[in-house]
Amino acid sequence: QGQLVESGGGSVQAGGSLRLSCVASGYPYSEMYMGWFRQAPGKEREGVAGLYTGGGRTYYGDSVKGRFTISQDTPKKTLYLQMDNLKPEDTGMYYCGAATSALSGQTALQALARFGWWGQGTQVTVSS
């Protein structure tokens, strides 16, 4: 199990943008399920976006589709989350996750929820 370090959180007004970064270390970056989850106070952790580092499709939670974009820089072992048109309901702690296992047919987000390990999180606050 490696280490994940998030950065890029902050406070913005509704309609603004932020880009989160997650640097992975301590394990081979290729062939991993990686992604972003978030948790608001009093709410359950929610899957935001995920991908397989070896290539393939990306996955998004319904509430962020069309506004958030997940991407990666493989040589830098870095995962990104570009967040545009932010809304107050996007406020929460954002966690980067990684997993090496998935059950047959699981999406990246499902694999992360079941098998993932997590960074310390970065706070995103969106004001109206």
DSSP file (Angstrom, degrees, kcal/mol; ACC not computed):
  #  RESIDUE AA STRUCTURE BP1 BP2  ACC     N-H-->O    O-->H-N    N-H-->O    O-->H-N    TCO  KAPPA ALPHA  PHI   PSI    X-CA   Y-CA   Z-CA
    1    1 A Q              0   0    0      0, 0.0     2,-0.0     0, 0.0    98,-0.0   0.000 360.0 360.0 360.0 128.2    0.0    0.0    0.0
    2    2 A G        -     0   0    0      1,-0.1     2,-0.4    26,-0.1    24,-0.2  -0.061 360.0 -89.4 -98.2-161.6    1.4    3.3   -1.1
    3    3 A Q  E     -A   25   0A   0     22,-2.9    22,-2.2    24,-0.1     2,-0.4  -0.906  25.9-164.4-118.4 142.5    0.9    6.9   -0.3
    4    4 A L  E     -A   24   0A   0     -2,-0.4   116,-0.5   114,-0.2     2,-0.5  -0.994   4.6-170.0-126.3 128.9   -1.5    9.4   -1.8
    5    5 A V  E     -A   23   0A   0     18,-1.9    18,-2.4    -2,-0.4     2,-0.2  -0.961   7.0-161.3-126.0 116.3   -1.1   13.2   -1.3
    6    6 A E  E     +A   22   0A   0     -2,-0.5     2,-0.3    16,-0.2    16,-0.2  -0.590  15.7 162.5 -93.1 154.8   -3.9   15.5   -2.4
    7    7 A S  E     +A   21   0A   0     14,-2.0    14,-2.6    -2,-0.2   115,-0.1  -0.961  39.0  72.2-156.0 168.9   -3.6   19.3   -3.0
    8    8 A G        +     0   0    0     -2,-0.3    11,-0.3     1,-0.3    14,-0.0   0.344  58.7 134.4 105.5  -5.7   -5.5   22.1   -4.8
    9    9 A G        +     0   0    0     12,-0.1     2,-0.3     9,-0.1    -1,-0.3  -0.176  21.7 126.9 -69.3 170.6   -8.5   22.5   -2.6
   10   10 A G  E     -d  124   0B   0    113,-0.8   115,-2.7   112,-0.1     2,-0.5  -0.985  55.9 -61.6 169.4-167.0   -9.7   25.9   -1.5
   11   11 A S  E     +d  125   0B   0     -2,-0.3     2,-0.3   113,-0.2   115,-0.2  -0.938  50.7 161.1-113.7 128.8  -12.6   28.3   -1.3
   12   12 A V  E     -d  126   0B   0    113,-2.5   115,-2.5    -2,-0.5     2,-0.2  -0.923  36.9-107.0-138.4 163.5  -14.4   29.6   -4.4
   13   13 A Q  E >   -d  127   0B   0     -2,-0.3     3,-2.2   113,-0.2    73,-0.2  -0.569  54.3 -78.0 -86.8 157.8  -17.7   31.2   -5.3
   14   14 A A  T 3  S+     0   0    0    113,-2.7    73,-0.2     1,-0.3    -1,-0.1  -0.256 121.1  31.1 -54.1 138.2  -20.4   29.3   -7.1
   15   15 A G  T 3  S+     0   0    0     71,-3.1    70,-0.6     1,-0.3    -1,-0.3   0.255  98.0 116.3  92.8 -11.5  -19.6   29.1  -10.8
   16   16 A G    <   -     0   0    0     -3,-2.2    70,-2.4    70,-0.2     2,-0.3  -0.104  56.6-124.6 -82.2-176.5  -15.8   29.0  -10.2
   17   17 A S        +     0   0    0     67,-0.2     2,-0.3    68,-0.2    67,-0.2  -0.934  20.6 179.3-132.9 152.5  -13.2   26.4  -10.9
   18   18 A L  E     - B   0  83A   0     65,-2.1    65,-3.2    -2,-0.3     2,-0.5  -0.977  16.2-147.1-143.5 153.7  -10.6   24.4   -9.0
   19   19 A R  E     - B   0  82A   0    -11,-0.3     2,-0.3    -2,-0.3    63,-0.2  -0.977  13.9-158.3-124.9 120.2   -8.2   21.7  -10.0
   20   20 A L  E     - B   0  81A   0     61,-2.5    61,-2.0    -2,-0.5     2,-0.3  -0.685   5.9-160.2 -92.4 147.4   -7.2   19.0   -7.5
   21   21 A S  E     -AB   7  80A   0    -14,-2.6   -14,-2.0    -2,-0.3     2,-0.4  -0.946   7.6-167.7-126.4 149.6   -4.0   17.0   -7.8
   22   22 A C  E     -AB   6  79A   0     57,-2.1    57,-2.6    -2,-0.3     2,-0.5  -0.945   7.2-159.4-139.2 115.3   -3.1   13.6   -6.2
   23   23 A V  E     -AB   5  78A   0    -18,-2.4   -18,-1.9    -2,-0.4     2,-0.4  -0.843  11.0-154.6 -98.5 126.8    0.5   12.4   -6.3
   24   24 A A  E     +A    4   0A   0     53,-2.8     2,-0.3    -2,-0.5   -20,-0.2  -0.782  19.2 166.0-101.7 142.1    0.9    8.7   -5.8
   25   25 A S  E     +A    3   0A   0    -22,-2.2   -22,-2.9    -2,-0.4    52,-0.0  -0.987  46.9  43.0-149.2 157.2    4.1    7.1   -4.4
   26   26 A G  S    S+     0   0    0     -2,-0.3    -1,-0.1   -24,-0.2   -22,-0.1   0.492 101.8  56.4  90.0   3.4    5.3    3.8   -3.1
   27   27 A Y  S    S-     0   0    0    -24,-0.1     2,-0.2   -26,-0.0    -1,-0.1  -0.982  96.7 -78.5-157.9 159.1    3.6    1.4   -5.6
   28   28 A P        -     0   0    0      0, 0.0   -26,-0.1     0, 0.0    -3,-0.1  -0.444  35.9-152.4 -63.8 127.7    3.5    0.9   -9.4
   29   29 A Y        +     0   0    0     -2,-0.2     3,-0.4    45,-0.1    24,-0.1   0.810  66.9  89.1 -74.8 -29.8    1.2    3.5  -10.9
   30   30 A S  S    S+     0   0    0      1,-0.2    24,-0.1    24,-0.1    23,-0.0  -0.320  87.4  21.3 -71.3 152.3    0.2    1.4  -13.9
   31   31 A E  S    S+     0   0    0      1,-0.2     2,-0.3    21,-0.0    -1,-0.2   0.909  92.5 130.6  60.0  48.1   -2.8   -1.0  -13.7
   32   32 A M        -     0   0    0     -3,-0.4    21,-3.2     2,-0.0     2,-0.6  -0.917  59.1-127.4-124.3 152.5   -4.5    0.7  -10.8
   33   33 A Y  E     +FE  52  99B   0     66,-2.8    66,-2.2    -2,-0.3     2,-0.3  -0.907  41.0 171.5 -93.7 124.8   -8.0    1.9  -10.2
   34   34 A M  E     +FE  51  98B   0     17,-2.6    17,-2.8    -2,-0.6     2,-0.3  -0.951   6.7 124.3-135.1 155.6   -7.8    5.5   -9.1
   35   35 A G  E     -FE  50  97B   0     62,-1.9    62,-2.7    -2,-0.3     2,-0.4  -0.987  46.4 -81.5 178.4-170.8  -10.3    8.3   -8.4
   36   36 A W  E     +FE  49  96B   0     13,-3.2    12,-2.8    -2,-0.3    13,-1.7  -0.965  28.4 178.7-125.3 134.1  -11.9   10.9   -6.3
   37   37 A F  E     -FE  47  95B   0     58,-2.5    58,-3.0    -2,-0.4     2,-0.3  -0.858  11.7-157.8-121.1 162.5  -14.5   10.6   -3.6
   38   38 A R  E     -FE  46  94B   0      8,-2.4     8,-3.3    -2,-0.3     2,-0.4  -0.970   6.3-161.3-140.0 157.9  -15.9   13.4   -1.4
   39   39 A Q  E     - E   0  93B   0     54,-2.0    54,-2.6    -2,-0.3     6,-0.1  -0.962   3.8-161.4-143.6 123.9  -17.7   13.7    1.9
   40   40 A A    >   -     0   0    0      4,-0.4     3,-2.3    -2,-0.4    52,-0.1  -0.678  46.5 -77.9 -95.6 155.6  -19.8   16.6    3.2
   41   41 A P  T 3  S+     0   0    0      0, 0.0    -1,-0.1     0, 0.0     3,-0.1  -0.296 118.4   7.7 -55.0 128.8  -20.5   17.0    6.9
   42   42 A G  T 3  S+     0   0    0      1,-0.3     2,-0.3    -3,-0.0    -3,-0.0   0.511 112.8 100.9  79.4   4.4  -23.3   14.6    7.9
   43   43 A K  S <  S-     0   0    0     -3,-2.3    -1,-0.3     1,-0.0     2,-0.1  -0.823  75.1-102.8-121.2 160.6  -23.3   12.8    4.6
   44   44 A E        -     0   0    0     -2,-0.3    -4,-0.4     1,-0.1     2,-0.1  -0.390  49.2 -87.7 -75.6 157.0  -21.9    9.5    3.3
   45   45 A R        -     0   0    0     -6,-0.1     2,-0.4    -2,-0.1    -6,-0.2  -0.446  49.1-155.1 -64.8 138.0  -18.8    9.4    1.2
   46   46 A E  E     -F   38   0B   0     -8,-3.3    -8,-2.4    -2,-0.1     2,-0.3  -0.946  15.6-119.5-123.4 134.9  -19.7    9.8   -2.5
   47   47 A G  E     +F   37   0B   0     -2,-0.4   -10,-0.2   -10,-0.2     3,-0.1  -0.586  32.7 172.5 -72.9 129.2  -17.9    8.7   -5.6
   48   48 A V  E     -     0   0B   0    -12,-2.8    13,-2.7     1,-0.4     2,-0.3   0.850  58.7 -19.4-103.3 -55.6  -17.0   11.6   -7.8
   49   49 A A  E     +FG  36  60B   0    -13,-1.7   -13,-3.2    11,-0.3    -1,-0.4  -0.989  59.2 175.7-157.8 148.1  -14.8   10.3  -10.6
   50   50 A G  E     +FG  35  59B   0      9,-2.3     9,-2.6    -2,-0.3     2,-0.3  -0.984   3.0 175.1-153.0 162.2  -12.6    7.3  -11.4
   51   51 A L  E     -FG  34  58B   0    -17,-2.8   -17,-2.6    -2,-0.3     2,-0.5  -0.965  34.9-108.0-156.9 170.3  -10.5    5.7  -14.0
   52   52 A Y  E >   -F   33   0B   0      5,-0.5     3,-2.2    -2,-0.3   -19,-0.2  -0.947  25.7-143.1-105.2 125.0   -8.2    2.8  -14.6
   53   53 A T  T 3  S+     0   0    0    -21,-3.2   -20,-0.1    -2,-0.5     3,-0.1   0.705  97.1  63.9 -66.9 -17.7   -4.6    4.0  -15.0
   54   54 A G  T 3  S-     0   0    0    -22,-0.4    -1,-0.3     1,-0.3     2,-0.1   0.451 120.0 -89.2 -83.1   0.9   -3.9    1.5  -17.7
   55   55 A G  S <  S+     0   0    0     -3,-2.2    -1,-0.3     2,-0.1     2,-0.2  -0.370  74.3 101.5 115.3 166.1   -6.4    3.1  -20.0
   56   56 A G        -     0   0    0     -2,-0.1    -1,-0.1    -3,-0.1    -4,-0.0  -0.709  69.1 -18.6 114.9-168.4  -10.1    2.9  -20.8
   57   57 A R        -     0   0    0     -2,-0.2    -5,-0.5     1,-0.1     2,-0.3  -0.206  54.1-129.4 -76.7 163.2  -13.2    4.8  -19.9
   58   58 A T  E     -G   51   0B   0     -7,-0.1     2,-0.4    49,-0.0    -7,-0.2  -0.739  16.7-144.8-106.3 159.8  -13.7    7.2  -17.1
   59   59 A Y  E     -G   50   0B   0     -9,-2.6    -9,-2.3    -2,-0.3     2,-0.3  -0.968  14.0-172.7-129.6 141.9  -16.6    7.2  -14.6
   60   60 A Y  E     -G   49   0B   0     -2,-0.4   -11,-0.3   -11,-0.2     2,-0.1  -0.972  28.0-112.4-134.7 147.7  -18.4   10.1  -13.0
   61   61 A G    >>  -     0   0    0    -13,-2.7     3,-1.6    -2,-0.3     4,-0.9  -0.476  36.9-114.5 -70.0 151.3  -21.0   10.5  -10.3
   62   62 A D  T 34 S+     0   0    0      1,-0.3     3,-0.4     2,-0.2    -1,-0.1   0.835 112.2  58.8 -59.1 -34.2  -24.3   11.7  -11.6
   63   63 A S  T 34 S+     0   0    0      1,-0.2    -1,-0.3     3,-0.0   -15,-0.1   0.633 112.7  37.5 -75.0 -12.0  -24.1   15.0   -9.7
   64   64 A V  T X> S+     0   0    0     -3,-1.6     3,-2.4   -16,-0.2     4,-2.1   0.468  79.7 128.4-117.7  -3.5  -20.8   16.0  -11.4
   65   65 A K  T 3< S+     0   0    0     -4,-0.9     4,-0.1    -3,-0.4   -16,-0.0  -0.290  80.6  15.7 -57.4 133.5  -21.2   14.8  -15.0
   66   66 A G  T 34 S+     0   0    0      2,-0.4    -1,-0.3     1,-0.1     3,-0.1   0.301 125.4  59.7  86.4 -10.0  -20.5   17.5  -17.5
   67   67 A R  T <4 S+     0   0    0     -3,-2.4    17,-2.2     1,-0.2     2,-0.3   0.675  97.0  53.7-118.4 -32.1  -18.8   19.7  -14.9
   68   68 A F  E  <  -C   83   0A   0     -4,-2.1    -2,-0.4    15,-0.2     2,-0.4  -0.807  59.8-165.4-109.7 148.6  -15.9   17.7  -13.6
   69   69 A T  E     -C   82   0A   0     13,-2.5    13,-3.0    -2,-0.3     2,-0.4  -0.988   6.0-154.9-135.1 125.6  -13.1   16.0  -15.6
   70   70 A I  E     +C   81   0A   0     -2,-0.4     2,-0.3    11,-0.2    11,-0.2  -0.802  25.5 156.6 -97.5 140.9  -10.7   13.4  -14.3
   71   71 A S  E     -C   80   0A   0      9,-1.5     9,-3.0    -2,-0.4     2,-0.3  -0.930  22.4-145.2-151.9 173.5   -7.3   13.0  -15.9
   72   72 A Q  E     -C   79   0A   0     -2,-0.3     2,-0.5     7,-0.2     7,-0.2  -0.982  15.0-148.2-145.8 156.2   -3.8   11.7  -15.2
   73   73 A D  E  >> -C   78   0A   0      5,-2.8     5,-1.9    -2,-0.3     4,-0.6  -0.910  20.3-168.0-121.2  98.2   -0.2   12.3  -16.0
   74   74 A T  T >45S+     0   0    0     -2,-0.5     3,-1.5     1,-0.2    -1,-0.2   0.902  82.1  51.9 -61.2 -47.2    1.3    8.8  -15.9
   75   75 A P  T 345S+     0   0    0      0, 0.0    -1,-0.2     0, 0.0   -46,-0.0   0.854 116.2  43.1 -58.5 -31.5    5.0    9.8  -15.9
   76   76 A K  T 345S-     0   0    0     -3,-0.4    -2,-0.2     2,-0.1   -52,-0.2   0.475 105.0-132.4 -90.3  -2.3    4.3   12.0  -12.9
   77   77 A K  T <<5 +     0   0    0     -3,-1.5   -53,-2.8    -4,-0.6     2,-0.4   0.917  59.4 142.6  50.6  47.0    2.1    9.4  -11.2
   78   78 A T  E   < -BC  23  73A   0     -5,-1.9    -5,-2.8   -55,-0.2     2,-0.4  -0.966  40.9-158.2-126.9 134.7   -0.4   12.2  -10.7
   79   79 A L  E     -BC  22  72A   0    -57,-2.6   -57,-2.1    -2,-0.4     2,-0.3  -0.872  14.8-161.7-107.7 141.4   -4.2   12.2  -10.9
   80   80 A Y  E     -BC  21  71A   0     -9,-3.0    -9,-1.5    -2,-0.4     2,-0.3  -0.866  15.6-162.7-123.3 156.1   -6.2   15.4  -11.5
   81   81 A L  E     -BC  20  70A   0    -61,-2.0   -61,-2.5    -2,-0.3     2,-0.6  -0.878  10.2-161.4-136.9 106.4   -9.7   16.5  -11.0
   82   82 A Q  E     -BC  19  69A   0    -13,-3.0   -13,-2.5    -2,-0.3     2,-0.6  -0.779  10.7-166.3 -86.4 121.9  -10.7   19.6  -12.9
   83   83 A M  E     +BC  18  68A   0    -65,-3.2   -65,-2.1    -2,-0.6     2,-0.3  -0.940  10.6 174.9-117.2 114.2  -13.9   21.0  -11.3
   84   84 A D        +     0   0    0    -17,-2.2   -67,-0.2    -2,-0.6   -68,-0.2  -0.760  59.9  21.0-115.0 161.2  -15.8   23.7  -13.3
   85   85 A N  S    S-     0   0    0    -70,-0.6    -1,-0.2    -2,-0.3   -68,-0.2   0.918  85.1-159.2  48.7  50.8  -19.1   25.4  -12.7
   86   86 A L        -     0   0    0    -70,-2.4   -71,-3.1    -3,-0.3   -70,-0.2  -0.263   7.3-157.8 -65.0 146.6  -18.8   24.6   -9.0
   87   87 A K    >   -     0   0    0    -73,-0.2     3,-2.4   -72,-0.1     4,-0.2  -0.854  31.1-109.6-121.8 156.6  -21.9   24.6   -6.9
   88   88 A P  G >  S+     0   0    0      0, 0.0     3,-1.7     0, 0.0    38,-0.4   0.840 117.7  63.1 -54.9 -32.7  -22.4   25.0   -3.1
   89   89 A E  G 3  S+     0   0    0      1,-0.3   -49,-0.0   -49,-0.0    -3,-0.0   0.569  88.6  70.2 -72.0  -6.1  -23.4   21.4   -2.9
   90   90 A D  G <  S+     0   0    0     -3,-2.4    -1,-0.3     2,-0.0    34,-0.1   0.523  73.3 120.1 -82.6  -5.7  -19.9   20.4   -4.1
   91   91 A T    <   +     0   0    0     -3,-1.7     2,-0.3    -4,-0.2    34,-0.2  -0.342  40.9  88.2 -61.2 135.3  -18.6   21.5   -0.8
   92   92 A G  E    S- H   0 124B   0     32,-2.6    32,-2.7   -52,-0.1     2,-0.5  -0.940  80.2 -59.3 162.8 179.3  -16.8   18.8    1.1
   93   93 A M  E     -EH  39 123B   0    -54,-2.6   -54,-2.0    -2,-0.3     2,-0.5  -0.813  48.7-149.1 -89.7 127.7  -13.6   17.0    1.8
   94   94 A Y  E     -EH  38 122B   0     28,-2.8    28,-2.1    -2,-0.5     2,-0.4  -0.866  12.4-165.2-104.8 127.5  -12.2   15.4   -1.4
   95   95 A Y  E     -E   37   0B   0    -58,-3.0   -58,-2.5    -2,-0.5     2,-0.4  -0.911  13.5-142.3-115.9 136.2  -10.2   12.2   -1.1
   96   96 A C  E     -E   36   0B   0     -2,-0.4    23,-2.1   -60,-0.2     2,-0.3  -0.802  27.4-171.0 -90.8 136.9   -8.0   10.6   -3.7
   97   97 A G  E     -EI  35 118B   0    -62,-2.7   -62,-1.9    -2,-0.4     2,-0.3  -0.914  13.6-168.8-131.4 157.2   -8.2    6.8   -3.7
   98   98 A A  E     +EI  34 117B   0     19,-2.0    19,-2.3    -2,-0.3     2,-0.3  -0.991   5.3 179.1-142.4 148.9   -6.4    3.9   -5.2
   99   99 A A  E     -E   33   0B   0    -66,-2.2   -66,-2.8    -2,-0.3    17,-0.1  -0.994  22.4-162.3-148.2 149.1   -7.1    0.2   -5.5
  100  100 A T  S    S+     0   0    0     -2,-0.3     2,-0.3    15,-0.3    -1,-0.1   0.473  76.2  59.5-106.5  -6.0   -5.4   -2.8   -7.1
  101  101 A S        +     0   0    0     10,-0.1     2,-0.3   -68,-0.1    14,-0.2  -0.889  51.4 171.2-126.6 154.0   -8.4   -5.1   -7.1
  102  102 A A        -     0   0    0     -2,-0.3     2,-0.2    12,-0.1     3,-0.1  -0.971  31.9-117.5-153.5 146.3  -11.8   -5.1   -8.5
  103  103 A L    >   -     0   0    0     -2,-0.3     3,-2.3     1,-0.1     8,-0.1  -0.496  56.6 -73.7 -78.4 157.9  -14.6   -7.7   -8.7
  104  104 A S  T 3  S+     0   0    0      1,-0.3    -1,-0.1    -2,-0.2     0, 0.0  -0.285 119.7   9.7 -55.0 126.9  -15.7   -8.8  -12.2
  105  105 A G  T 3  S+     0   0    0      1,-0.3    -1,-0.3    -3,-0.1     2,-0.1   0.380  92.4 140.0  86.3  -4.0  -17.7   -6.1  -13.9
  106  106 A Q    <   -     0   0    0     -3,-2.3    -1,-0.3     1,-0.1     2,-0.1  -0.439  47.9-129.9 -73.6 146.2  -17.0   -3.4  -11.3
  107  107 A T     >  -     0   0    0     -2,-0.1     4,-2.5     1,-0.1     5,-0.2  -0.369  32.1-100.1 -80.0 171.3  -16.4    0.1  -12.3
  108  108 A A  H  > S+     0   0    0      1,-0.2     4,-2.4     2,-0.2     5,-0.2   0.904 125.1  51.2 -59.8 -40.8  -13.4    2.1  -11.1
  109  109 A L  H  > S+     0   0    0      1,-0.2     4,-2.3     2,-0.2    -1,-0.2   0.895 110.2  48.7 -65.5 -39.1  -15.6    3.8   -8.5
  110  110 A Q  H  > S+     0   0    0      2,-0.2     4,-1.7     1,-0.2    -1,-0.2   0.898 110.9  50.6 -67.0 -39.6  -17.0    0.5   -7.3
  111  111 A A  H  X S+     0   0    0     -4,-2.5     4,-3.2     1,-0.2     5,-0.4   0.910 111.2  48.7 -63.7 -42.2  -13.6   -0.9   -7.0
  112  112 A L  H  X S+     0   0    0     -4,-2.4     4,-2.1     1,-0.2    -2,-0.2   0.917 109.3  51.9 -64.2 -43.0  -12.4    2.1   -5.0
  113  113 A A  H  < S+     0   0    0     -4,-2.3    -1,-0.2     1,-0.2    -2,-0.2   0.858 120.1  35.2 -62.2 -34.2  -15.4    1.9   -2.7
  114  114 A R  H  < S+     0   0    0     -4,-1.7    -2,-0.2    -5,-0.1    -1,-0.2   0.886 137.7  11.4 -87.2 -42.6  -14.7   -1.7   -1.9
  115  115 A F  H  < S+     0   0    0     -4,-3.2   -15,-0.3   -14,-0.2    -3,-0.2   0.414  92.7 125.0-121.1  -0.8  -10.9   -2.0   -2.0
  116  116 A G     <  -     0   0    0     -4,-2.1     2,-0.3    -5,-0.4   -17,-0.2  -0.183  41.5-154.1 -74.1 155.1   -9.5    1.5   -2.0
  117  117 A W  E     -I   98   0B   0    -19,-2.3   -19,-2.0  -114,-0.0     2,-0.3  -0.873  24.7-141.4-116.6 161.0   -7.0    3.2    0.3
  118  118 A W  E     -I   97   0B   0     -2,-0.3  -114,-0.2   -21,-0.2   -21,-0.2  -0.821   9.9-125.9-133.0 154.5   -7.1    7.0    0.7
  119  119 A G        -     0   0    0    -23,-2.1  -114,-0.2    -2,-0.3    -1,-0.1  -0.140  47.9 -93.5 -79.7-173.4   -5.1   10.2    1.0
  120  120 A Q        -     0   0    0   -116,-0.5  -115,-0.1     1,-0.2   -25,-0.1   0.639  66.7-122.1 -82.7 -14.1   -5.7   12.7    3.8
  121  121 A G        -     0   0    0    -25,-0.1     2,-0.4   -28,-0.1   -26,-0.2   0.058  11.7-120.4  94.8 156.2   -8.1   14.7    1.8
  122  122 A T  E     - H   0  94B   0    -28,-2.1   -28,-2.8  -115,-0.1     2,-0.3  -0.998  27.2-121.0-136.9 134.9   -8.3   18.3    0.6
  123  123 A Q  E     - H   0  93B   0     -2,-0.4  -113,-0.8   -30,-0.2     2,-0.5  -0.556  22.2-169.9 -83.6 133.6  -11.2   20.7    1.5
  124  124 A V  E     -dH  10  92B   0    -32,-2.7   -32,-2.6    -2,-0.3     2,-0.5  -0.992   4.6-176.1-120.4 126.5  -13.3   22.3   -1.1
  125  125 A T  E     -d   11   0B   0   -115,-2.7  -113,-2.5    -2,-0.5     2,-0.5  -0.986   3.8-170.9-126.7 123.6  -15.7   25.1   -0.1
  126  126 A V  E     -d   12   0B   0     -2,-0.5     2,-0.3   -38,-0.4  -113,-0.2  -0.961   8.4-159.6-116.8 121.7  -18.1   26.7   -2.6
  127  127 A S  E      d   13   0B   0   -115,-2.5  -113,-2.7    -2,-0.5    -2,-0.0  -0.732 360.0 360.0-102.1 149.9  -20.0   29.7   -1.5
  128  128 A S              0   0    0     -2,-0.3    -1,-0.1  -115,-0.2  -115,-0.1   0.462 360.0 360.0 -87.6 360.0  -23.2   31.0   -3.1
